[in-house]
Amino acid sequence: MTIKNRFVRSATWAGMAGDDGSCTPKLVELIVKLAEGGVDLIITGHAYVSKRGQVKKPNHGCENSSEEKFYLSQAQQNTKQ
């Protein structure tokens, strides 16, 4: 992987997901602002892939295909900019 700079946002818990683990507009806005501000590598915090892995609410996850498609579309949309 090659990145433009050394600005890294390490894994932190933002607490901005929906109670069901869904990605909210507020969470997307945070990630976009970090990227627009020059952070080249953004490492997500704890995200679960099974509901049993949701430590507490609002913890984001990717346990179903609709969430997976959403995360993929956001990544594709924002890397084209």
KOLMITI-28925 format. One line per 5 residues: number of its first residue (from 1); their letters; for each residue x, y, z of N, C-alpha, C. Coordinates in Angstrom, 3 decimals, padded with zeros to 6 digits. Layout:
NUM	a	X,Y,Z,X,Y,Z,X,Y,Z ~ ... $
END
This chain:
1	mtikn	000.838,-001.147,000.000,000.000,000.000,000.000,000.901,001.234,000.000 ~ 000.557,002.190,-000.831,001.277,003.453,-000.869,000.329,004.569,-000.461 ~ 000.773,005.400,000.452,-000.038,006.551,000.856,000.756,007.823,000.595 ~ 000.028,008.930,000.472,000.648,010.209,000.107,001.440,010.838,001.250 ~ 001.004,010.590,002.472,001.677,011.208,003.616,001.638,010.261,004.813 $
6	rfvrs	002.073,010.741,005.934,002.131,009.903,007.138,001.032,010.241,008.141 ~ 000.021,010.950,007.710,-001.080,011.280,008.604,-001.997,010.068,008.737 ~ -002.082,009.558,009.960,-002.857,008.360,010.235,-003.848,008.644,011.355 ~ -005.060,008.209,011.150,-006.044,008.265,012.233,-006.132,006.845,012.758 ~ -005.600,006.631,013.946,-005.568,005.275,014.490,-006.970,004.820,014.888 $
11	atwag	-007.076,003.550,015.162,-008.366,002.961,015.515,-008.899,003.568,016.808 ~ -010.002,004.238,016.685,-010.680,004.829,017.846,-012.162,004.528,017.750 ~ -012.852,004.600,018.842,-014.287,004.356,018.857,-014.992,005.699,018.773 ~ -015.726,005.917,017.689,-016.408,007.196,017.491,-017.774,007.230,018.160 ~ -018.412,006.098,018.322,-019.736,006.048,018.951,-020.808,006.747,018.129 $
16	magdd	-020.683,006.691,016.810,-021.622,007.398,015.935,-022.468,006.475,015.072 ~ -022.422,005.183,015.328,-023.240,004.250,014.556,-024.654,004.224,015.114 ~ -025.560,003.671,014.323,-026.918,003.473,014.816,-026.934,002.355,015.842 ~ -027.994,002.273,016.646,-028.084,001.211,017.658,-028.023,-000.175,017.040 ~ -028.434,-000.269,015.771,-028.395,-001.560,015.080,-027.051,-001.812,014.403 $
21	gsctp	-026.088,-000.916,014.619,-024.762,-001.069,014.034,-024.604,-000.417,012.680 ~ -025.670,000.199,012.206,-025.623,000.818,010.876,-024.744,002.058,010.877 ~ -024.226,002.348,009.726,-023.384,003.524,009.540,-024.300,004.730,009.362 ~ -024.122,005.735,010.169,-024.974,006.916,010.108,-024.322,008.021,009.271 ~ -025.117,008.959,008.796,-024.533,010.089,008.063,-023.479,010.833,008.884 $
26	klvel	-023.670,010.896,010.194,-022.714,011.570,011.072,-021.350,010.873,011.041 ~ -021.366,009.544,011.020,-020.127,008.780,010.963,-019.440,008.948,009.610 ~ -020.226,008.910,008.541,-019.673,009.133,007.202,-019.053,010.523,007.120 ~ -019.753,011.520,007.659,-019.256,012.900,007.643,-017.909,013.001,008.359 ~ -017.757,012.316,009.489,-016.495,012.332,010.228,-015.356,011.787,009.371 $
31	ivkla	-015.583,010.629,008.751,-014.544,010.000,007.940,-014.184,010.879,006.740 ~ -015.193,011.452,006.099,-014.948,012.324,004.941,-014.150,013.554,005.371 ~ -014.499,014.154,006.508,-013.762,015.330,006.998,-012.296,014.989,007.293 ~ -012.064,013.828,007.863,-010.692,013.411,008.123,-009.918,013.287,006.817 ~ -010.529,012.645,005.833,-009.870,012.462,004.537,-009.641,013.798,003.842 $
36	eggvd	-010.631,014.659,003.865,-010.484,015.974,003.231,-009.434,016.822,003.940 ~ -009.252,016.571,005.222,-008.268,017.303,006.005,-006.842,016.810,005.820 ~ -006.679,015.770,005.008,-005.337,015.310,004.710,-004.923,014.005,005.357 ~ -005.822,013.375,006.107,-005.480,012.093,006.708,-005.521,011.043,005.598 ~ -004.406,010.408,005.342,-004.317,009.474,004.225,-004.638,008.040,004.608 $
41	liitg	-004.478,007.691,005.867,-004.783,006.337,006.312,-005.725,006.423,007.506 ~ -006.917,005.904,007.338,-007.918,005.930,008.399,-008.211,004.490,008.802 ~ -007.882,004.163,010.027,-008.105,002.814,010.547,-009.358,002.855,011.402 ~ -010.328,002.060,011.025,-011.574,002.076,011.778,-011.363,001.503,013.169 ~ -012.237,001.886,014.059,-012.212,001.315,015.393,-012.871,-000.051,015.369 $
46	hayvs	-013.240,-000.545,016.508,-013.868,-001.865,016.609,-015.142,-001.905,015.776 ~ -015.207,-002.838,014.868,-016.411,-003.069,014.064,-016.673,-004.574,014.067 ~ -017.904,-004.942,014.321,-018.210,-006.367,014.415,-018.728,-006.924,013.094 ~ -018.528,-008.212,012.913,-019.045,-008.897,011.727,-020.148,-009.879,012.116 ~ -020.357,-010.053,013.400,-021.433,-010.876,013.925,-022.056,-010.104,015.085 $
51	krgqv	-023.365,-010.131,015.218,-024.057,-009.378,016.268,-023.480,-009.693,017.655 ~ -022.987,-010.886,017.832,-022.383,-011.261,019.117,-021.135,-010.438,019.416 ~ -020.540,-009.852,018.384,-019.341,-009.051,018.566,-019.607,-007.592,018.887 ~ -020.894,-007.202,018.923,-021.219,-005.809,019.251,-021.032,-005.623,020.750 ~ -019.945,-004.933,021.112,-019.598,-004.762,022.517,-020.608,-003.885,023.235 $
56	kkpnh	-020.944,-002.764,022.619,-021.967,-001.888,023.185,-022.535,-001.033,022.067 ~ -023.630,-000.412,022.337,-024.261,000.468,021.348,-023.745,001.878,021.578 ~ -023.514,002.657,020.610,-023.625,002.412,019.173,-022.273,002.007,018.567 ~ -022.073,000.737,018.396,-020.859,000.167,017.810,-021.192,-000.263,016.389 ~ -020.390,000.144,015.427,-020.758,-000.176,014.043,-020.293,-001.569,013.651 $
61	gcens	-021.051,-002.127,012.710,-020.756,-003.482,012.280,-021.122,-003.710,010.831 ~ -020.791,-004.869,010.390,-021.039,-005.255,009.004,-021.488,-006.708,009.015 ~ -022.667,-006.939,009.583,-023.115,-008.319,009.760,-024.067,-008.799,008.676 ~ -024.495,-007.905,007.801,-025.386,-008.345,006.738,-024.983,-007.723,005.405 ~ -025.522,-008.231,004.354,-025.084,-007.800,003.021,-025.427,-006.344,002.729 $
66	seekf	-026.508,-005.804,003.306,-026.840,-004.403,003.034,-025.795,-003.473,003.641 ~ -025.295,-003.786,004.838,-024.239,-002.976,005.441,-022.942,-003.117,004.645 ~ -022.653,-004.319,004.223,-021.439,-004.552,003.431,-021.494,-003.733,002.143 ~ -022.636,-003.738,001.479,-022.795,-002.964,000.242,-022.663,-001.474,000.514 ~ -023.209,-001.012,001.651,-023.116,000.409,001.993,-021.658,000.822,002.197 $
71	ylsqa	-020.918,000.059,002.991,-019.519,000.398,003.245,-018.702,000.386,001.955 ~ -018.955,-000.595,001.111,-018.246,-000.685,-000.157,-018.570,000.508,-001.052 ~ -019.846,000.891,-001.116,-020.217,002.038,-001.961,-019.600,003.338,-001.442 ~ -019.538,003.501,-000.132,-018.944,004.706,000.446,-017.449,004.756,000.139 ~ -016.793,003.625,000.262,-015.369,003.576,-000.010,-015.093,003.898,-001.476 $
76	qqntk	-015.873,003.318,-002.362,-015.682,003.561,-003.785,-015.975,005.019,-004.139 ~ -017.037,005.560,-003.586,-017.434,006.949,-003.863,-016.364,007.925,-003.383 ~ -015.848,007.704,-002.208,-014.926,008.657,-001.621,-013.490,008.499,-002.114 ~ -013.143,007.364,-002.680,-011.787,007.236,-003.232,-011.701,007.822,-004.637 ~ -012.826,008.053,-005.266,-012.835,008.643,-006.604,-012.667,010.156,-006.546 $
81	q	-012.898,010.743,-005.400,-012.866,012.208,-005.284,-011.453,012.735,-005.225 $
END
